[in-house]
Amino acid sequence: MPGRQIEAVERYGKFMLLRLSAAQGKTRAATNGDAAPASLLVHLGMTGQIAPSPAGQPLEKHTHVCMLLDDGRELRYTDARRFGRMAYLTKTLLAEELTGFGADPLEVSKEEFTQRICGRRARIKALLLDQSVLRGVGNIYADESLWKAKIHPARLGARLNRKEAETLRRVLQDILRKAIVLRGSSISDFLDAEGEPGEYQRHHRAYGREGQNCYRCKTRIRRAIVAGRSSYFCPKCQPSPRWFTMLPLPRRGKNGKEKDNAETGRMLRPGRSKRRSAEKKRKI
Ligand SMILES: [Zn+2]
């Protein structure tokens, strides 16, 4: 990459896209591939961090990539769990890599959102997480937006009516915009490029709140596995489809802490249908 400038840093779904200029100056011959503009596509995985550091500063543990910048600093990538990914891509390779991604949730129109969601017989939670439907929505923001829109995570996309789909799009956009302003949610050790943790976790209404009261109706937030992921929801505000099973609430010890309980998170108990009769009759 010598001789290239980072011209822009963009968000692309869950990836960071660093646009690199054409190679310039004497280093032109030493470039990887041709000298045309290229890109770095970076995914931080669970624990990745990318930030500039003074070149003289000792490397932190789990530093995997160092890129020397022209101001003497180094752009360093650290990743303890190594789920992250970084690819250097020429224009054609980048275009190939980006096909298959769904719509940007902040830019998607009402019509396209409705068509992508309501035309599918998969569960709404799975659709929100599917990067080929929408790019960039993860587990936290899927649960938060479904809670806000009062839609149960296990409902099928095709069973949502137009109004519900429109509400979901609106609240998803509100939540993502607010989370971006607050630099995301730091659940374990996420830090942004300035080395600051996110603050959106203080605004979570469903995610990670199992057993705590719903902010709307005071019913206890429950958890279930939907689309292979822990999903948090209010069983009252977000009526479930028939035959839906949720996980039993964790038993609590005298000090209010969760007991180490082997059945927590594993045993499924048949749930009762909470669906109202009007919903049963509705066919979409
Ligand atoms: Zn509620």
Boltz pocket constraint, residues with backbone or C-beta under 6 A from the ligand:
constraints:
  - pocket:
      binder: B
      contacts: [[A, 214], [A, 215], [A, 216], [A, 217], [A, 218], [A, 219], [A, 234], [A, 235], [A, 236], [A, 237], [A, 238]]
      max_distance: 6.0
